[in-house]
Amino acid sequence: MSLGHSAYVFASKGVNYVLWVGLNKVNEDLTGDYYWHVGWEDPDVAKPDHWLKHASKKEKYDRALEVTADLEPRLRELIELTPVDGVLPKQMVLWDAEITSLPVGGVTLIGDAIHPMTPCKCAFPAREHRLLMF
């Protein structure tokens, strides 16, 4: 709770990664349980033998530390405090949606459905990309 935020997003310009951190719950003792995701562009993510498909939790954790090495300590603290066992076994792959045509007729789009893009579009140049997160 000393971080004073329920969530934050950091987009790096150098290494080209995005860090999401969010408050999952507040405990009775007023400490917080947080989650985080580190994502980066990876054009090879769709390959069947991509390293994350068989990476250990330790390898994923080490990669998160490597990617965020330039991050200021107070923003990187939650990653460093996470035990290796806290790393999830699966990864998320985000792809930009390409809408080639829209249906004719009445359609209502609400919330996130109205913008077919990954939540980090602002962090990467406008081009086709795949974002890998774990």
C-alpha angles and dihedrals in degrees: 000000000000089000088072095215134097091205142354139181124208122193116195120213096195109046091024101234137132126218120200119190124180139174109247097184144338114238125220090257088056094251117129136231109219135188129203140191128198116201134181140168113273119170090190096058093104093058112110092230097049109151094240092062089069102021120126122236088254092054091050092047092049090050091052090052091046094049093047096043091117094051117113111258098247091056094044095047097094092054091050092047093051113102114231088245087063092068111102119241095229131059131217122231117199121196129185111247118232115208109198096179141002125226120252115244139041116336128164120202120190132186118333091000090073095067116046099203139102116266090248099054089118091058098056132051116269101266137102109291142155119224120208120203137172 
